[in-house]
Amino acid sequence: MENISSYFLYPSAIFASKEPYNISTILGSCVAVCMWDPILKYGGMSHYMLPLWNGEGLASPKYGNIAIEKLLGKMISFGSKKNNIVAKVFGGGEVLDTETQYFQIGERNIKLALETLEELRIPIVSSSVGGKYGRKIIMNTVSGEIKQRYVKREIKK
């Protein structure tokens, strides 16, 4: 499948297609939830920055609880049956050194993904979350395969 289109997914966005795509994104403390329908052979990805929308302003896919629901809705609008969809979860690294444990954005983003997918009864078939490094991932929407590479930060002296 050499002639597959590519799409770079920016933070606070979702992308899904019935057409073959390689969707790529780069994650630090953000989380990508990838959904794939193994019966119809298509999928999509959400890339969110923060776990919960507080109800003020725009209900944007910047927030995990919005992004995951919107991606699922898009998959269903394409003809997927909810009980056929599987998920893969990536990211949520604590890539910034902070003195306080209060922020823990990566950890909170991971927790939100796991809890939301469990509530929606969408099985997580693989994941690579947490740690101290970022990740670059590429999802093939036809096969559901995801390639991952760790991104190490350079410390300038």
Backbone as CSV, one residue per row, in Angstrom:
resi,resn,N_x,N_y,N_z,CA_x,CA_y,CA_z,C_x,C_y,C_z
1,MET,0.830,-1.176,0.000,0.000,0.000,0.000,0.880,1.248,0.000
2,GLU,1.606,1.426,-1.069,2.558,2.520,-1.173,1.872,3.861,-1.401
3,ASN,0.729,3.846,-2.008,0.080,5.088,-2.413,-0.915,5.591,-1.374
4,ILE,-0.562,5.505,-0.126,-1.462,5.905,0.949,-1.226,7.376,1.301
5,SER,-2.304,8.105,1.515,-2.189,9.522,1.889,-1.705,9.657,3.323
6,SER,-1.061,10.780,3.605,-0.580,11.068,4.957,-1.323,12.260,5.526
7,TYR,-1.484,12.247,6.854,-2.136,13.360,7.539,-1.429,13.577,8.862
8,PHE,-0.983,14.813,9.122,-0.381,15.126,10.415,-1.464,15.692,11.319
9,LEU,-1.646,15.069,12.476,-2.680,15.478,13.423,-2.073,16.401,14.475
10,TYR,-2.550,17.624,14.492,-2.085,18.610,15.472,-2.803,18.406,16.804
11,PRO,-2.237,18.934,17.882,-2.913,18.863,19.182,-4.299,19.516,19.108
12,SER,-5.202,19.017,19.914,-6.582,19.528,20.010,-7.410,19.202,18.775
13,ALA,-7.091,18.088,18.119,-7.805,17.752,16.889,-8.127,16.253,16.846
14,ILE,-9.059,15.919,15.939,-9.347,14.522,15.636,-9.316,14.367,14.120
15,PHE,-9.034,13.143,13.671,-9.080,12.844,12.247,-9.461,11.380,12.085
16,ALA,-10.435,11.133,11.236,-10.837,9.767,10.898,-11.232,9.759,9.429
17,SER,-11.024,8.635,8.778,-11.348,8.551,7.363,-11.676,7.118,6.973
18,LYS,-12.591,6.999,6.017,-12.859,5.698,5.414,-11.784,5.374,4.384
19,GLU,-11.112,6.415,3.897,-10.032,6.245,2.921,-8.739,5.889,3.657
20,PRO,-7.820,5.184,2.983,-6.552,4.814,3.623,-5.679,6.037,3.931
21,TYR,-5.219,6.108,5.160,-4.323,7.189,5.589,-3.282,6.652,6.551
22,ASN,-2.149,7.308,6.559,-1.187,7.197,7.651,-1.325,8.492,8.438
23,ILE,-1.849,8.393,9.647,-2.023,9.559,10.506,-0.830,9.598,11.456
24,SER,-0.145,10.740,11.500,0.995,10.850,12.417,0.779,12.007,13.375
25,THR,1.382,11.888,14.540,1.350,12.963,15.526,2.522,12.797,16.476
26,ILE,2.804,13.856,17.204,3.878,13.836,18.190,3.265,14.162,19.549
27,LEU,3.585,13.347,20.537,2.974,13.457,21.861,4.011,13.694,22.945
28,GLY,3.679,14.547,23.873,4.447,14.703,25.109,3.522,14.258,26.226
29,SER,2.966,15.225,26.962,1.983,14.893,27.997,0.596,14.696,27.394
30,CYS,0.422,15.075,26.134,-0.843,14.839,25.434,-1.058,13.338,25.248
31,VAL,-2.306,12.969,25.004,-2.637,11.569,24.749,-3.342,11.459,23.400
32,ALA,-2.982,10.414,22.665,-3.686,10.062,21.428,-4.483,8.793,21.693
33,VAL,-5.767,8.858,21.415,-6.612,7.669,21.431,-6.897,7.343,19.973
34,CYS,-6.496,6.149,19.573,-6.714,5.675,18.211,-7.848,4.665,18.240
35,MET,-8.787,4.798,17.324,-9.879,3.829,17.212,-9.810,3.204,15.835
36,TRP,-10.121,1.905,15.810,-10.050,1.160,14.558,-11.191,0.163,14.507
37,ASP,-11.770,0.023,13.343,-12.817,-0.968,13.108,-12.215,-2.091,12.273
38,PRO,-11.926,-3.240,12.896,-11.293,-4.339,12.167,-12.208,-5.010,11.136
39,ILE,-13.505,-4.762,11.228,-14.434,-5.341,10.258,-14.451,-4.486,8.984
40,LEU,-14.612,-3.176,9.143,-14.702,-2.276,7.993,-13.342,-1.724,7.562
41,LYS,-12.320,-1.958,8.365,-10.923,-1.602,8.032,-10.709,-0.098,7.840
42,TYR,-11.165,0.678,8.800,-10.799,2.092,8.837,-10.747,2.575,10.274
43,GLY,-10.137,3.748,10.446,-9.971,4.232,11.800,-9.680,5.706,11.872
44,GLY,-9.328,6.127,13.083,-9.042,7.527,13.307,-8.285,7.728,14.605
45,MET,-7.951,8.990,14.856,-7.130,9.334,16.007,-7.592,10.659,16.594
46,SER,-7.542,10.747,17.913,-7.742,12.022,18.600,-6.441,12.362,19.314
47,HIS,-6.145,13.642,19.433,-4.933,14.112,20.123,-5.390,15.231,21.048
48,TYR,-5.485,14.902,22.342,-5.961,15.919,23.275,-4.873,16.332,24.252
49,MET,-5.033,17.565,24.761,-4.014,18.183,25.600,-4.340,18.128,27.091
50,LEU,-5.607,18.206,27.420,-6.051,18.268,28.819,-7.173,17.260,29.032
51,PRO,-7.313,16.750,30.255,-8.306,15.697,30.463,-9.761,16.148,30.341
52,LEU,-10.177,17.149,31.083,-11.605,17.441,31.179,-11.974,18.858,30.779
53,TRP,-13.040,18.949,29.981,-13.639,20.237,29.675,-14.467,20.644,30.880
54,ASN,-14.318,21.890,31.324,-15.017,22.341,32.532,-16.415,22.889,32.263
55,GLY,-16.869,22.844,31.028,-18.218,23.300,30.706,-18.285,24.750,30.286
56,GLU,-17.167,25.467,30.365,-17.139,26.871,29.948,-16.468,26.975,28.578
57,GLY,-16.954,27.919,27.771,-16.361,28.106,26.451,-16.716,26.958,25.512
58,LEU,-15.900,26.798,24.494,-16.146,25.815,23.445,-15.790,24.394,23.900
59,ALA,-16.667,23.442,23.610,-16.411,22.027,23.906,-15.487,21.475,22.827
60,SER,-14.211,21.709,22.994,-13.208,21.436,21.969,-12.535,20.080,22.174
61,PRO,-12.023,19.478,21.071,-11.244,18.242,21.224,-9.883,18.475,21.883
62,LYS,-9.653,19.673,22.387,-8.483,19.935,23.235,-8.602,19.114,24.515
63,TYR,-9.833,18.760,24.880,-10.120,18.039,26.116,-10.459,16.576,25.822
64,GLY,-9.896,15.682,26.602,-10.066,14.254,26.378,-11.493,13.780,26.360
65,ASN,-12.300,14.253,27.321,-13.681,13.777,27.362,-14.466,14.193,26.116
66,ILE,-14.098,15.290,25.491,-14.753,15.722,24.253,-14.157,14.975,23.053
67,ALA,-12.820,14.905,22.989,-12.127,14.307,21.836,-12.515,12.841,21.624
68,ILE,-12.546,12.071,22.695,-12.849,10.635,22.574,-14.284,10.434,22.085
69,GLU,-15.227,11.192,22.654,-16.637,11.089,22.222,-16.794,11.499,20.758
70,LYS,-16.115,12.583,20.341,-16.225,13.051,18.949,-15.641,12.024,17.974
71,LEU,-14.508,11.410,18.347,-13.914,10.392,17.478,-14.842,9.187,17.355
72,LEU,-15.397,8.738,18.461,-16.338,7.617,18.413,-17.540,7.976,17.530
73,GLY,-18.063,9.176,17.683,-19.196,9.624,16.865,-18.873,9.610,15.382
74,LYS,-17.661,10.027,15.050,-17.235,10.039,13.647,-17.155,8.608,13.107
75,MET,-16.603,7.695,13.892,-16.506,6.288,13.470,-17.908,5.702,13.230
76,ILE,-18.825,5.995,14.135,-20.192,5.484,13.997,-20.878,6.114,12.786
77,SER,-20.619,7.409,12.550,-21.224,8.074,11.384,-20.728,7.469,10.066
78,PHE,-19.534,6.854,10.087,-19.000,6.189,8.898,-19.591,4.791,8.710
79,GLY,-20.338,4.307,9.693,-20.959,2.991,9.574,-20.432,1.940,10.529
80,SER,-19.480,2.287,11.377,-18.967,1.319,12.354,-20.025,1.021,13.405
81,LYS,-20.031,-0.208,13.849,-20.844,-0.583,15.003,-19.942,-0.439,16.236
82,LYS,-20.482,0.172,17.270,-19.682,0.457,18.468,-18.996,-0.800,19.006
83,ASN,-19.693,-1.934,18.977,-19.102,-3.150,19.544,-18.007,-3.765,18.677
84,ASN,-17.756,-3.207,17.484,-16.645,-3.673,16.647,-15.380,-2.842,16.847
85,ILE,-15.511,-1.659,17.419,-14.387,-0.720,17.523,-13.446,-1.118,18.656
86,VAL,-12.158,-1.026,18.358,-11.134,-1.241,19.379,-10.289,0.028,19.475
87,ALA,-9.595,0.179,20.614,-8.810,1.396,20.840,-7.370,1.056,21.193
88,LYS,-6.492,2.012,20.886,-5.093,1.976,21.292,-4.787,3.353,21.871
89,VAL,-4.022,3.375,22.969,-3.777,4.622,23.691,-2.276,4.875,23.787
90,PHE,-1.870,6.114,23.463,-0.454,6.477,23.463,-0.250,7.840,24.115
91,GLY,0.936,8.019,24.694,1.341,9.332,25.187,1.233,9.458,26.689
92,GLY,1.012,10.684,27.122,0.866,10.948,28.548,2.180,10.939,29.308
93,GLY,3.272,11.210,28.618,4.564,11.238,29.288,4.720,12.495,30.136
94,GLU,5.451,12.389,31.216,5.781,13.565,32.032,7.098,14.102,31.502
95,VAL,6.999,14.866,30.427,8.196,15.304,29.715,8.789,16.604,30.261
96,LEU,8.047,17.276,31.122,8.557,18.500,31.732,8.951,18.211,33.169
97,ASP,10.114,18.690,33.563,10.523,18.548,34.958,9.844,19.632,35.777
98,THR,9.042,19.223,36.743,8.404,20.197,37.620,8.679,19.795,39.058
99,GLU,8.747,20.778,39.894,8.982,20.533,41.319,7.712,20.039,42.002
100,THR,6.582,20.383,41.444,5.318,20.030,42.076,4.683,18.823,41.388
101,GLN,4.008,18.022,42.159,3.281,16.885,41.615,1.857,17.278,41.226
102,TYR,1.498,18.557,41.448,0.132,19.005,41.208,-0.283,18.854,39.745
103,PHE,0.601,19.218,38.847,0.210,19.251,37.439,-0.056,17.860,36.899
104,GLN,0.935,17.028,36.813,0.790,15.645,36.335,-0.213,15.520,35.191
105,ILE,-0.066,16.389,34.201,-1.013,16.405,33.077,-1.021,15.061,32.359
106,GLY,0.158,14.502,32.099,0.235,13.229,31.393,-0.526,12.132,32.113
107,GLU,-0.287,12.019,33.402,-0.951,10.992,34.210,-2.470,11.183,34.215
108,ARG,-2.918,12.418,34.338,-4.354,12.702,34.336,-4.963,12.424,32.960
109,ASN,-4.216,12.723,31.881,-4.702,12.429,30.530,-4.850,10.927,30.302
110,ILE,-3.883,10.154,30.786,-3.949,8.685,30.654,-5.172,8.150,31.394
111,LYS,-5.326,8.585,32.636,-6.439,8.115,33.477,-7.781,8.403,32.792
112,LEU,-7.911,9.596,32.232,-9.154,9.964,31.544,-9.422,9.030,30.365
113,ALA,-8.400,8.736,29.571,-8.575,7.842,28.412,-9.031,6.463,28.855
114,LEU,-8.350,5.905,29.846,-8.690,4.550,30.300,-10.103,4.486,30.868
115,GLU,-10.462,5.476,31.687,-11.800,5.482,32.294,-12.898,5.706,31.250
116,THR,-12.665,6.628,30.321,-13.679,6.922,29.305,-13.908,5.723,28.392
117,LEU,-12.821,5.101,27.948,-12.976,3.928,27.065,-13.654,2.769,27.797
118,GLU,-13.367,2.616,29.082,-14.044,1.574,29.860,-15.542,1.882,29.967
119,GLU,-15.885,3.135,30.254,-17.302,3.522,30.334,-18.014,3.292,29.009
120,LEU,-17.330,3.571,27.902,-17.916,3.389,26.574,-17.893,1.927,26.124
121,ARG,-17.242,1.085,26.916,-17.086,-0.347,26.611,-16.346,-0.578,25.296
122,ILE,-15.305,0.223,25.088,-14.446,0.039,23.920,-13.145,-0.574,24.424
123,PRO,-12.842,-1.808,23.998,-11.637,-2.471,24.516,-10.351,-1.799,24.041
124,ILE,-9.405,-1.689,24.953,-8.075,-1.182,24.626,-7.218,-2.404,24.295
125,VAL,-6.779,-2.503,23.046,-6.026,-3.677,22.609,-4.519,-3.489,22.727
126,SER,-4.064,-2.238,22.852,-2.651,-1.980,23.136,-2.491,-0.550,23.608
127,SER,-1.383,-0.311,24.310,-1.107,1.045,24.770,0.380,1.193,25.054
128,SER,0.823,2.439,25.000,2.171,2.816,25.388,2.035,4.195,26.008
129,VAL,2.002,4.236,27.333,1.707,5.483,28.028,2.699,5.728,29.165
130,GLY,2.767,6.998,29.561,3.586,7.388,30.698,5.061,7.477,30.355
131,GLY,5.869,7.469,31.377,7.311,7.557,31.189,7.786,8.996,31.098
132,LYS,9.041,9.152,30.734,9.667,10.482,30.697,9.917,11.003,29.286
133,TYR,9.553,10.230,28.266,9.839,10.636,26.889,8.561,10.912,26.108
134,GLY,8.717,11.719,25.081,7.628,11.923,24.141,7.587,10.771,23.155
135,ARG,6.617,10.804,22.277,6.454,9.743,21.287,6.016,10.345,19.953
136,LYS,6.495,9.739,18.886,5.933,10.005,17.563,5.238,8.723,17.164
137,ILE,3.978,8.838,16.773,3.245,7.653,16.341,2.694,7.872,14.937
138,ILE,2.563,6.768,14.217,1.959,6.766,12.885,0.960,5.613,12.844
139,MET,-0.281,5.949,12.553,-1.351,4.944,12.475,-1.744,4.718,11.031
140,ASN,-1.742,3.462,10.612,-2.276,3.070,9.311,-3.760,2.771,9.524
141,THR,-4.628,3.557,8.890,-6.060,3.410,9.148,-6.666,2.153,8.534
142,VAL,-5.966,1.512,7.601,-6.486,0.289,6.987,-6.176,-0.933,7.857
143,SER,-4.935,-1.039,8.296,-4.516,-2.210,9.078,-4.688,-2.017,10.586
144,GLY,-4.808,-0.767,11.010,-4.876,-0.485,12.440,-3.511,-0.501,13.110
145,GLU,-2.467,-0.788,12.329,-1.115,-0.861,12.872,-0.631,0.530,13.265
146,ILE,0.073,0.582,14.395,0.645,1.845,14.844,2.130,1.645,15.101
147,LYS,2.916,2.509,14.485,4.359,2.504,14.710,4.675,3.626,15.684
148,GLN,5.582,3.340,16.600,5.941,4.317,17.616,7.451,4.481,17.701
149,ARG,7.872,5.721,17.916,9.279,6.007,18.168,9.326,6.974,19.340
150,TYR,10.204,6.685,20.313,10.358,7.601,21.438,11.125,8.835,20.998
151,VAL,10.750,9.970,21.557,11.414,11.238,21.259,12.077,11.708,22.548
152,LYS,13.401,11.736,22.514,14.140,12.181,23.698,14.432,13.661,23.552
153,ARG,14.304,14.366,24.624,14.569,15.810,24.560,16.050,16.059,24.748
154,GLU,16.480,17.114,24.126,17.874,17.524,24.282,17.946,18.575,25.354
155,ILE,18.888,18.415,26.262,19.062,19.392,27.325,20.189,20.319,26.920
156,LYS,19.842,21.580,26.793,20.838,22.574,26.370,21.598,23.082,27.592
157,LYS,22.907,23.193,27.438,23.733,23.661,28.550,24.252,25.045,28.300
